[in-house]
Amino acid sequence: MGERIVILDFGAQYTQLIARSIREAGVFAEIHPWTEQVSPLQLPPAMGVVLSGGPYSIYDKDAPQLDPAVLDQVRQDGSPLPVLGICYGLQAMAHLEGGTVAPADHREFGRAVLQVTGTGELLDGVPSGSHVWMSHGDALVEVPPGYEVLAHTKNAPVAAVRHTQRPHYGVQFHPEVVHTEHGRRILRNFVLRICSCSGSWSPASFLHDKVREVRHVVGEEHVILGLSGGVDSSVAACLLHQAIGDQLTCVFVNNGLLRSGEYESVQATFRDEFNVRLRVVDASQLFLKRLDGIADPERKRVIIGNTFVEVFEQETETIAKTIGTKPRFLAQGTLYPDVIESISHRGTSATIKTHHNVGGLPEDHSFTIVEPFRELFKDEVREVGRLLGLSEEIVGRHPFPGPGLAVRVLGHVTSERLELLRRADAIFIEELRRHNLYDEVWQAFAVLLPVRSVGVMGDYRTYENVCALRAVTSRDGMTADWARLPYDFLGHVSRRIVNEVWGINRVTYDVSSKPPATIEWE
């Protein structure tokens, strides 16, 4: 990725926003758990490091501590490595350097007015009296030796600091959130001025570099790609096809967990429009048999991941006979949020969920994995798709989970329950498009709940399934808010589902945000 900024994650809910803001400044940023400390800074060398916030007090028994070696790092040119501590990251750095962190007399949660009193590149262009977003209980009350105060708020005597000799900075507030009025300027100042990054990274530069990288890694070998028809695998197919042409074979597996009409539409799109080598495998009965009686979502994901690889390996033998050699590489549309959610800042003990294309593959599979979008957020993948010439109908599709409808049929998965969900989901999506609401939300779908409810239709009592509708707004899927769809629209969708999908007699709407919930229910 050329110039890199490494973010050490101490568990803040906003960490991914730091990465997004830095990338928007034209600098590639990647997140690593704080437990890795120095290693990600060295290979390849980082241009700077950001220490994220976190939910801890520095004095908690198991609170994350900053490795002193981080502050002693130098760059390739021999200059000190710039460091920016944010909230807990500032406190961890100051505590290590001999400052005093203590419970604040008045905790700060929400907007505060920043008073800039010092000079320095970090706050250049940030006016006194602007609003910043605070979220802390402890506060830095005495700066370490060699540091000076740059700004304060009413309840935080130390809101921003810098070291007088080294490029080490810290802020008590969160510049990465939209509520901090000049937060993006602060992060741009850090990466472009203090870290001296060129700001030349973009999805276009990524595409150029990734095509070259794929050609180098794959060489003369062949690649198979598990094609789902979603944005990620579709864009990956086009990128790989541009890089290696007929060395790519896409395998579209009907796992029985697809949305309504998807089995037919994916085949038509990739065979007719893209001229990509495509093989179609109907393994729906195998997947449903493996999932029979399984209700736990983690087991579902692992079973689906293992079965995918098994099907791919079987299909590889057939492909090998056709092309004269066995494909060695398996490509996947893994995204950066998948990786982040599968690798906790605390280690695997606090993993949110296993993504089938990150942690659900069996350890003994025979493929070398190629994941061209492992470093990208969803909207960055969409932009790559546009650069490759894909239509808005494809790049604008809502995200669809790798395990498919298996994680939207809560509890046991059966062909009958899947069909109920498909029909309800199709109505919801059809109406969103008809009312020009589809592009207004990040993701929308129906969920079939593992409960039944009493209803009345005509003069008869019913005891049928409950369906939940979910629609969220988001930038990258890492955080999300429930979409405020019009009540009349929701009532219309509910009536259609209850009237047209026999077996569902109640529809609910999910008004949970992420966090604390996740977007998908499983």
C-alpha positions in Angstrom: 0.0 0.0 0.0 3.0 2.3 -0.1 2.6 5.0 2.6 0.8 3.6 5.6 -0.6 4.9 8.9 -1.1 2.2 11.5 -3.9 2.5 14.0 -3.4 0.6 17.3 -6.9 -0.3 18.5 -7.5 -0.1 22.2 -11.2 -1.1 21.9 -12.9 2.2 20.8 -16.2 1.9 19.0 -14.9 4.7 16.7 -11.7 3.1 15.6 -12.8 2.3 12.1 -13.9 6.0 11.7 -10.2 7.0 12.2 -9.2 4.7 9.4 -12.0 6.0 7.1 -11.1 9.7 7.8 -7.4 9.1 7.1 -8.1 7.2 3.9 -10.3 10.1 2.8 -7.2 12.3 3.2 -5.5 10.1 0.6 -3.4 8.0 3.0 -3.9 4.3 3.5 -4.7 3.4 7.1 -5.0 0.0 8.7 -6.1 -1.2 12.1 -4.2 -3.6 14.3 -5.1 -4.7 17.9 -3.0 -3.0 20.6 -1.6 -6.5 21.5 0.5 -6.4 18.4 2.2 -3.1 19.4 5.5 -2.6 17.5 5.3 -5.4 14.8 2.8 -3.7 12.4 4.8 -0.5 12.5 7.9 -2.1 11.0 7.1 -4.3 8.0 6.5 -2.4 5.8 7.5 0.7 7.7 4.7 3.0 8.8 4.7 6.7 8.3 2.9 7.3 11.6 0.8 5.6 14.3 -2.5 6.5 15.9 -3.5 5.2 19.3 -7.2 4.8 19.4 -9.6 5.5 22.3 -11.0 2.7 24.5 -13.5 1.9 27.2 -11.0 1.5 30.0 -9.4 3.5 32.8 -5.6 3.3 32.6 -5.7 2.0 36.2 -8.1 -0.9 35.5 -6.5 -4.3 36.4 -6.5 -5.5 32.8 -6.3 -2.2 31.0 -4.3 -2.2 27.8 -0.9 -0.6 28.2 1.2 1.0 25.5 4.5 -0.7 24.6 7.3 1.9 25.3 9.0 0.7 22.1 6.2 2.4 20.1 7.4 5.8 21.2 11.0 5.0 20.3 10.4 4.0 16.7 12.1 5.7 13.8 11.2 5.9 10.2 13.3 4.8 7.2 14.9 8.2 7.0 15.9 8.0 10.7 13.4 10.6 11.9 11.2 9.8 14.9 7.9 8.1 14.1 4.9 10.5 14.6 2.4 9.4 17.1 -1.2 10.7 17.7 -3.0 9.5 20.9 -6.8 9.9 20.9 -8.7 9.9 24.2 -7.5 6.6 25.9 -4.6 6.6 23.5 -3.5 10.0 24.8 -3.9 8.8 28.4 -1.9 5.6 27.8 0.9 7.6 26.1 0.9 10.3 28.9 0.8 7.7 31.7 3.8 5.9 30.1 5.7 9.1 29.8 5.2 10.2 33.4 2.1 12.3 33.2 -0.8 12.1 35.6 -4.2 10.6 34.6 -7.0 10.8 37.2 -10.8 10.5 37.3 -12.2 13.8 36.0 -14.0 16.0 38.4 -16.7 16.4 35.7 -16.9 13.6 33.2 -17.4 14.7 29.6 -19.8 13.0 27.2 -21.0 14.9 24.2 -20.1 18.2 22.7 -17.6 20.6 24.3 -16.1 23.9 23.3 -12.4 23.8 22.5 -10.2 26.7 23.5 -6.9 26.6 21.5 -4.1 28.2 23.6 -0.9 26.8 21.9 0.6 26.6 18.5 1.5 23.6 16.4 0.8 21.9 13.2 -1.9 19.5 14.6 -4.4 22.2 15.4 -3.5 24.5 12.5 -6.7 25.9 11.1 -8.8 24.9 14.1 -10.4 28.0 15.5 -10.9 28.6 19.2 -14.6 28.1 20.2 -15.2 25.2 17.8 -17.0 22.1 19.1 -15.4 18.8 19.8 -16.8 15.5 20.8 -15.9 14.2 24.3 -16.4 10.7 25.7 -14.3 10.1 28.8 -14.3 9.6 32.5 -10.6 9.8 33.3 -8.6 12.8 32.1 -5.0 13.9 31.8 -4.4 16.4 34.6 -0.6 16.8 34.5 1.3 16.6 31.3 4.5 14.5 31.1 7.9 16.1 31.0 8.6 17.6 27.6 5.0 18.0 26.7 3.0 21.2 26.4 -0.8 21.9 26.4 -2.3 23.1 23.1 -6.0 23.4 24.1 -8.5 22.9 26.8 -12.3 22.7 27.4 -14.4 23.8 30.4 -14.0 20.4 32.1 -10.8 19.2 30.5 -7.7 21.3 31.4 -5.7 19.2 28.9 -7.6 18.7 25.7 -4.6 18.6 23.3 -0.9 18.3 23.8 2.3 18.0 21.9 5.9 17.0 22.7 8.3 19.9 22.2 11.0 17.8 20.7 9.4 14.7 19.1 6.4 14.5 16.8 4.2 13.0 19.5 0.7 14.5 19.9 -2.5 13.7 21.7 -6.1 14.9 22.0 -8.7 14.1 24.7 -11.6 14.4 22.3 -12.5 12.3 19.2 -11.5 14.0 15.9 -12.8 11.1 13.9 -16.5 11.6 14.6 -18.7 14.1 12.7 -19.6 16.0 15.9 -16.1 17.4 16.1 -16.4 20.3 13.7 -12.8 20.4 12.5 -11.9 16.7 13.2 -11.0 15.9 9.6 -8.7 18.8 9.4 -6.9 17.6 12.6 -6.4 14.1 11.1 -5.3 15.6 7.8 -2.8 17.8 9.6 -1.4 14.8 11.3 -1.0 12.5 8.3 -0.2 15.1 5.6 1.9 17.6 7.6 3.3 15.9 10.6 3.7 12.5 9.0 4.6 14.1 5.6 2.4 11.7 3.6 1.8 12.5 0.0 -2.0 11.9 0.1 -1.8 10.0 -3.2 -3.8 6.9 -2.1 -7.2 6.3 -3.7 -9.4 3.5 -4.9 -7.9 4.2 -8.4 -4.4 3.8 -7.2 -5.4 0.7 -5.2 -6.9 -0.8 -8.4 -3.7 -0.2 -10.4 -1.5 -1.7 -7.7 -3.8 -4.6 -6.9 -4.0 -5.7 -10.6 -0.2 -5.7 -10.7 0.0 -7.6 -7.4 -2.4 -10.3 -8.5 -0.5 -10.9 -11.7 2.7 -11.2 -9.7 1.3 -13.5 -7.0 -0.7 -15.8 -9.4 1.8 -16.0 -12.2 0.8 -18.6 -14.6 -1.4 -20.4 -12.1 -5.2 -20.6 -12.2 -7.7 -19.1 -9.7 -11.2 -20.0 -8.8 -13.6 -17.5 -7.3 -16.7 -18.3 -5.3 -19.2 -16.0 -6.9 -22.3 -15.0 -4.9 -23.6 -12.2 -7.1 -23.2 -9.7 -4.4 -21.1 -6.5 -4.8 -17.9 -7.9 -3.3 -17.6 -11.1 -5.3 -18.8 -9.4 -8.5 -16.2 -6.6 -8.3 -13.6 -9.2 -7.3 -14.4 -11.2 -10.4 -14.0 -8.3 -12.7 -10.7 -7.2 -11.1 -9.3 -10.7 -11.3 -10.5 -11.1 -14.9 -8.8 -7.8 -15.8 -5.6 -9.0 -14.1 -5.4 -12.7 -15.3 -8.1 -13.2 -17.9 -9.0 -16.8 -18.6 -6.8 -17.9 -15.7 -9.9 -17.2 -13.7 -12.8 -19.5 -13.3 -15.8 -18.3 -11.3 -17.8 -21.0 -9.5 -21.3 -20.1 -8.6 -22.7 -22.4 -5.9 -26.4 -22.7 -5.3 -26.2 -23.4 -1.6 -30.0 -23.2 -1.2 -29.5 -20.0 0.8 -29.9 -17.4 -2.0 -32.4 -14.7 -2.4 -35.4 -14.9 -4.7 -34.4 -15.1 -8.3 -30.7 -14.8 -7.6 -29.7 -18.2 -9.0 -30.9 -17.2 -12.4 -29.9 -13.5 -12.4 -26.2 -14.2 -11.5 -25.8 -16.7 -14.3 -27.3 -14.3 -16.8 -25.2 -11.3 -15.7 -21.8 -13.0 -15.7 -22.2 -15.2 -18.8 -24.0 -12.7 -21.0 -22.4 -9.3 -19.9 -18.9 -10.1 -18.6 -17.9 -13.1 -20.6 -16.3 -14.6 -17.6 -15.6 -18.4 -17.4 -18.4 -19.6 -15.2 -19.3 -22.9 -13.7 -22.6 -23.4 -11.8 -23.0 -26.1 -9.1 -26.3 -26.9 -7.5 -25.3 -28.1 -4.0 -28.4 -26.8 -2.2 -29.4 -30.2 -0.9 -25.9 -30.8 0.5 -25.9 -27.5 2.4 -29.4 -28.0 3.8 -28.5 -31.5 4.9 -25.4 -30.2 6.7 -27.5 -27.5 8.4 -30.3 -29.7 9.5 -30.9 -29.3 13.2 -28.3 -26.6 13.6 -29.5 -23.4 15.4 -26.3 -21.8 16.7 -25.2 -19.1 14.3 -21.4 -19.7 14.7 -21.9 -23.4 13.9 -23.9 -22.4 10.8 -21.1 -20.1 9.6 -18.4 -22.7 10.1 -20.5 -25.5 8.4 -21.2 -23.3 5.4 -17.6 -22.2 5.1 -16.4 -25.8 5.3 -19.0 -27.0 2.8 -18.1 -24.2 0.4 -14.5 -25.3 0.4 -15.5 -29.0 0.0 -17.6 -28.1 -3.0 -14.9 -25.9 -4.5 -12.3 -28.7 -4.1 -14.6 -31.2 -5.8 -15.3 -28.7 -8.6 -11.5 -28.0 -8.9 -11.1 -31.6 -10.1 -13.6 -31.0 -12.9 -12.0 -27.7 -13.8 -8.6 -29.3 -13.8 -9.7 -31.7 -16.5 -11.1 -28.9 -18.6 -8.1 -26.5 -18.4 -5.3 -29.1 -18.0 -4.1 -28.0 -14.6 -5.5 -27.8 -11.0 -6.3 -24.3 -9.8 -4.1 -23.5 -6.8 -5.7 -20.2 -5.7 -9.2 -19.6 -4.2 -10.3 -16.0 -4.4 -12.8 -14.4 -2.0 -14.5 -11.1 -1.6 -13.5 -10.6 2.1 -13.7 -6.9 3.2 -11.9 -5.0 5.9 -14.9 -4.9 8.3 -15.1 -8.7 8.1 -11.4 -8.9 9.2 -11.9 -6.3 12.0 -15.0 -8.0 13.4 -13.2 -11.4 13.3 -10.1 -10.2 15.1 -10.9 -8.5 18.4 -8.6 -5.9 19.9 -8.5 -8.3 22.9 -7.8 -11.4 20.8 -10.1 -14.1 19.7 -11.9 -14.2 23.1 -14.0 -11.1 22.3 -14.6 -11.7 18.6 -18.0 -10.4 17.5 -18.7 -13.1 15.0 -16.8 -15.4 12.6 -17.2 -14.4 9.0 -17.3 -17.6 6.9 -14.8 -16.1 4.5 -12.4 -15.1 7.3 -12.5 -17.6 10.1 -14.9 -20.3 8.8 -12.6 -22.1 6.4 -11.1 -25.5 7.5 -7.4 -25.3 8.3 -6.5 -28.2 6.0 -7.9 -26.8 2.8 -5.6 -27.1 -0.2 -5.9 -23.6 -1.6 -3.8 -20.5 -1.4 -6.3 -17.7 -0.6 -6.5 -14.5 -2.6 -8.5 -11.7 -1.1 -8.1 -8.6 -3.2 -10.4 -6.4 -1.0 -9.2 -7.5 2.4 -8.0 -4.0 3.1 -11.1 -2.1 1.7 -14.4 -0.8 3.1 -17.6 -1.5 1.2 -17.9 2.0 -0.4 -14.3 1.7 -1.6 -15.1 -1.6 -3.3 -18.1 0.1 -4.9 -15.8 2.8 -6.3 -13.4 0.1 -7.6 -16.4 -1.5 -9.3 -17.3 1.8 -11.0 -13.7 2.2 -12.2 -13.9 -1.3 -13.7 -17.1 -0.2 -15.6 -19.7 -2.2 -13.6 -23.2 -0.9 -13.7 -24.8 0.9 -10.7 -27.3 -1.9 -10.5 -24.5 -4.2 -9.5 -22.2 -1.9 -7.4 -25.2 -0.3 -5.7 -26.6 -3.6 -4.4 -27.1 -3.9 -0.7 -24.6 -6.1 1.2 -25.5 -9.8 1.5 -23.9 -12.0 4.1 -21.6 -14.9 3.0 -23.7 -17.5 4.8 -26.8 -16.2 2.9 -30.2 -16.6 4.3 -29.0 -19.1 6.8 -28.3 -16.3 9.2 -31.6 -14.5 8.5 -33.6 -17.6 9.3 -33.1 -17.6 13.0 -32.9 -21.0 14.6 -33.2 -24.1 12.5 -32.9 -23.8 8.7 -35.4 -25.7 6.5 -36.4 -25.3 2.9 -39.9 -24.3 4.0 -38.7 -21.5 6.3 -36.2 -20.3 3.7 -39.1 -20.0 1.1 -41.2 -18.0 3.6 -38.2 -15.6 4.1 -37.5 -15.3 0.4 -41.0 -14.2 -0.4 -41.2 -11.7 2.5 -37.7 -10.3 1.6 -38.6 -10.0 -2.1 -41.7 -7.9 -1.2 -39.7 -5.6 1.1 -37.0 -5.0 -1.5 -39.5 -4.6 -4.3 -41.4 -1.9 -2.4 -38.2 -0.1 -1.4 -37.3 0.2 -5.1 -40.8 1.2 -6.1 -40.8 4.0 -3.5 -37.3 5.2 -4.4 -36.0 4.2 -0.9 -33.6 1.4 -1.8 -30.6 3.7 -2.4 -31.5 5.8 0.7 -30.5 2.9 3.0 -27.2 1.0 3.4 -28.9 -2.4 3.8 -32.4 -3.8 4.1 -33.7 -7.3 4.5 -36.2 -9.5 6.2 -35.6 -11.9 9.0 -37.7 -14.9 10.0 -37.8 -15.3 13.7 -37.9 -18.6 15.6 -41.2 -17.8 17.2 -44.9 -18.0 16.2 -47.7 -15.7 17.2 -51.5 -15.7 17.4 -53.4 -13.8 14.8 -56.8 -13.5 13.3 -57.6 -13.6 9.6 -61.3 -13.2 8.8 -63.1 -15.2 11.5 -60.3 -17.7 12.0 -57.5 -17.9 14.6 -54.0 -18.3 13.1 -50.7 -19.3 14.8 -48.0 -18.5 12.4 -44.5 -17.1 11.9 -43.2 -13.7 12.8 -41.1 -11.7 10.3 -38.8 -8.8 11.2 -37.8 -6.1 8.7 -34.4 -4.5 9.1 -33.1 -1.4 7.3 -30.1 0.7 8.4 -28.1 3.7 7.3 -24.3 3.5 7.4 -21.1 4.4 5.7 -19.1 1.2 6.0 -21.1 -1.3 8.0 -18.9 -0.9 11.1 -21.5 1.3 12.8 -25.1 1.8 11.7 -28.3 3.4 12.7 -31.8 2.1 12.0 -33.4 3.8 9.0 -36.4 6.1 9.7 -38.6 4.7 6.9 -42.1 6.3 6.6 -44.8 4.7 8.8 -47.2 4.5 5.9 -44.5 2.6 3.8 -43.8 0.1 6.6 -47.6 -0.4 7.1 -48.0 -1.1 3.3 -45.1 -3.6 3.3 -46.5 -5.3 6.4 -49.9 -5.7 4.8 -48.4 -7.1 1.6 -46.3 -9.7 3.5 -49.2 -10.9 5.7 -51.6 -11.0 2.8 -49.3 -12.6 0.3 -47.0 -14.9 2.3 -49.1 -17.6 3.8 -47.4 -18.7 7.0 -46.5 -15.2 8.3 -49.1 -13.3 10.3 -47.0 -10.7 12.1 -44.4 -8.2 10.9 -42.1 -6.1 13.2 -39.5 -3.4 12.4 -36.1 -3.5 14.0 -35.1 -0.1 15.6 -31.7 -1.2 17.0 -28.5 0.6 16.1 -25.0 -0.9 15.8 -23.6 -0.8 18.4 -25.1 -2.3 20.6 -26.7 -4.6 18.0 -25.1 -5.9 14.8 -26.7 -5.3 11.4 -27.4 -9.0 10.8 -29.3 -10.8 13.5 -26.9 -13.7 13.5 
